Amino acid sequence: MPSPQKIIVIGAGIIGASIAWHLQRRGASVTVVAQTIGGVATPNSFAWINASWGNPEFYFQFRHRSMAEWSRLAADLPGLPLAWCGGLCWDLTEAELDAYAARHHGWGYGIQPVNRATSTIIEPNLANPPDYALHIAEEGAVEPVAASELLLKDACRQGTVMLAGIEVKALLRKGNRIVGIETSQGAMHADHVVLAAGAGTAALAASADILVPLETPPGLIVHSRPTQKLLNGLVMAPHLHMRQTAEGRVVAGSDFGGTDPGENPESAARELFARVRTSLKGGEELEFDFHTIGYRPTPKDGFPILGGTDAAPGLYLAVLHSGVTLAPLVGLLAAQEIIDESQDPQLAPFRLSRFAQAGEGYGLRKSRDALS
Ligand SMILES: Cc1cc2nc3c(=O)[nH]c(=O)nc-3n(C[C@H](O)[C@H](O)[C@H](O)COP(=O)(O)OP(=O)(O)OC[C@H]3O[C@@H](n4cnc5c(N)ncnc54)[C@H](O)[C@@H]3O)c2cc1C
């Protein structure tokens, strides 16, 4: 029997955790190396699992597939803090909501138009329920740090080695192949290196002369103290996205990606929290606890970067916004691609090769239309 492939996963956020877990299930010899267990963007996420409006069909289908993969993961991991709580959405004009519903319904998304009376039944504590909204019962949320920790704990139980508190300083190359990593504790070698370091991905890739065009926009989220149940599911109101976490905190941003913290994050947080209070019946009882500012690891064209690159065999990249929605599918496909050396057709639009590399001009190589 061939010896298992030795694989280093850099990063222990929701993406690194999911990839490590799936690789371990496929019998690889996995070592996770990360500065922080549970991630950097991951703890600051709104953590809405969705395939909502604003994306072309190929990306919708990818996200929708990952929503189903969350249910598969929940069946394999008892205690996963996942809730298919549904989303009530009215953050568009009525005409835009209709266009969104028609398009996504045609793609197979479970959208139901609802009036004020039904909105009130779905979310009885809204101070000002919408006259017209869309209800998407199949949307959900997960507590992202607990999910990452559970994935890592289960992977370690099956043999994964977790090295936390270690900084990876560079990728190690032999010829053009990536053969390991240089860390604060010395060099480590492997058959494959998975780079799932969130916002830290671009710098590490650059250490091997690989350009990963990444932006890291900030997003501020407010958290109330835990309170009685006020929200049943996700609320996507104009300029206010909210949900209640498993421990009872109401969390909110002016958008799920977080509010722009601006020059004065404290005052942006207080202003946002004031809106949360007025939007809920009994909201005056809500107590502000803290705010977070997260930096979304967002490839320059907004779509994930997933897979290997001809420029550096042995390296597998996984960097994306919407990492919470996509974690189970990314983990599954990364493990398939690395272990089986197969290619999933749905990953074709997400390769690094769509961006130019050094010497080619630094930008998008193909048009967005060519991706769809
Ligand atoms: C405000 C906000 C709201 C969001 N809302 C949603 C949402 O509603 N739905 C959704 O799907 N997504 C959402 N996202 C995006 C999602 O949270 C991220 O895509 C996801 O958390 C990224 O996970 P990750 O594991 O790639 O990165 P991270 O969680 O950032 O983890 C990176 C890991 O890499 C390690 N690392 C980095 N550099 C090094 C190094 N040099 N050496 C060692 N270790 C290193 C870190 O220690 C960490 O363990 C949101 C993000 C933010 C900030």
PDBQT file of the ligand as one rigid body, heavy atoms in Angstrom, charges set to zero:
ROOT
HETATM    1  C1  LIG A 401     -17.479  41.250   8.555  1.00  0.00    +0.000 C 
HETATM    2  C2  LIG A 401     -17.491  39.982   7.756  1.00  0.00    +0.000 A 
HETATM    3  C3  LIG A 401     -18.702  39.397   7.412  1.00  0.00    +0.000 A 
HETATM    4  C4  LIG A 401     -18.721  38.222   6.665  1.00  0.00    +0.000 A 
HETATM    5  N1  LIG A 401     -19.913  37.641   6.399  1.00  0.00    +0.000 NA
HETATM    6  C5  LIG A 401     -19.960  36.467   5.723  1.00  0.00    +0.000 A 
HETATM    7  C6  LIG A 401     -21.200  35.814   5.529  1.00  0.00    +0.000 A 
HETATM    8  O1  LIG A 401     -22.250  36.265   5.981  1.00  0.00    +0.000 OA
HETATM    9  N2  LIG A 401     -21.193  34.640   4.839  1.00  0.00    +0.000 N 
HETATM   10  C7  LIG A 401     -20.043  34.082   4.332  1.00  0.00    +0.000 A 
HETATM   11  O2  LIG A 401     -20.097  33.035   3.705  1.00  0.00    +0.000 OA
HETATM   12  N3  LIG A 401     -18.846  34.687   4.532  1.00  0.00    +0.000 NA
HETATM   13  C8  LIG A 401     -18.777  35.852   5.213  1.00  0.00    +0.000 A 
HETATM   14  N4  LIG A 401     -17.585  36.464   5.447  1.00  0.00    +0.000 N 
HETATM   15  C9  LIG A 401     -16.382  35.896   4.850  1.00  0.00    +0.000 C 
HETATM   16  C10 LIG A 401     -15.848  34.723   5.642  1.00  0.00    +0.000 C 
HETATM   17  O3  LIG A 401     -15.890  34.988   7.015  1.00  0.00    +0.000 OA
HETATM   18  C11 LIG A 401     -14.400  34.453   5.192  1.00  0.00    +0.000 C 
HETATM   19  O4  LIG A 401     -14.401  34.191   3.796  1.00  0.00    +0.000 OA
HETATM   20  C12 LIG A 401     -13.818  33.248   5.920  1.00  0.00    +0.000 C 
HETATM   21  O5  LIG A 401     -13.916  33.407   7.318  1.00  0.00    +0.000 OA
HETATM   22  C13 LIG A 401     -12.374  33.083   5.523  1.00  0.00    +0.000 C 
HETATM   23  O6  LIG A 401     -11.857  31.998   6.244  1.00  0.00    +0.000 OA
HETATM   24  P1  LIG A 401     -10.331  31.578   6.076  1.00  0.00    +0.000 P 
HETATM   25  O7  LIG A 401     -10.166  30.317   6.834  1.00  0.00    +0.000 OA
HETATM   26  O8  LIG A 401      -9.990  31.598   4.631  1.00  0.00    +0.000 OA
HETATM   27  O9  LIG A 401      -9.496  32.786   6.703  1.00  0.00    +0.000 OA
HETATM   28  P2  LIG A 401      -9.234  33.257   8.228  1.00  0.00    +0.000 P 
HETATM   29  O10 LIG A 401     -10.414  33.001   9.104  1.00  0.00    +0.000 OA
HETATM   30  O11 LIG A 401      -8.762  34.647   8.118  1.00  0.00    +0.000 OA
HETATM   31  O12 LIG A 401      -8.069  32.300   8.696  1.00  0.00    +0.000 OA
HETATM   32  C14 LIG A 401      -6.761  32.475   8.206  1.00  0.00    +0.000 C 
HETATM   33  C15 LIG A 401      -5.854  31.497   8.945  1.00  0.00    +0.000 C 
HETATM   34  O13 LIG A 401      -4.562  31.592   8.377  1.00  0.00    +0.000 OA
HETATM   35  C16 LIG A 401      -3.597  31.769   9.415  1.00  0.00    +0.000 C 
HETATM   36  N5  LIG A 401      -2.454  32.510   8.872  1.00  0.00    +0.000 N 
HETATM   37  C17 LIG A 401      -2.462  33.586   8.056  1.00  0.00    +0.000 A 
HETATM   38  N6  LIG A 401      -1.190  33.941   7.756  1.00  0.00    +0.000 NA
HETATM   39  C18 LIG A 401      -0.393  33.065   8.406  1.00  0.00    +0.000 A 
HETATM   40  C19 LIG A 401       1.016  32.907   8.496  1.00  0.00    +0.000 A 
HETATM   41  N7  LIG A 401       1.875  33.685   7.832  1.00  0.00    +0.000 N 
HETATM   42  N8  LIG A 401       1.511  31.903   9.269  1.00  0.00    +0.000 NA
HETATM   43  C20 LIG A 401       0.663  31.068   9.938  1.00  0.00    +0.000 A 
HETATM   44  N9  LIG A 401      -0.670  31.167   9.877  1.00  0.00    +0.000 NA
HETATM   45  C21 LIG A 401      -1.188  32.158   9.120  1.00  0.00    +0.000 A 
HETATM   46  C22 LIG A 401      -4.350  32.514  10.500  1.00  0.00    +0.000 C 
HETATM   47  O14 LIG A 401      -3.703  32.379  11.760  1.00  0.00    +0.000 OA
HETATM   48  C23 LIG A 401      -5.716  31.794  10.433  1.00  0.00    +0.000 C 
HETATM   49  O15 LIG A 401      -5.660  30.595  11.159  1.00  0.00    +0.000 OA
HETATM   50  C24 LIG A 401     -17.516  37.622   6.232  1.00  0.00    +0.000 A 
HETATM   51  C25 LIG A 401     -16.297  38.168   6.620  1.00  0.00    +0.000 A 
HETATM   52  C26 LIG A 401     -16.279  39.335   7.386  1.00  0.00    +0.000 A 
HETATM   53  C27 LIG A 401     -14.968  39.901   7.821  1.00  0.00    +0.000 C 
ENDROOT
TORSDOF 0
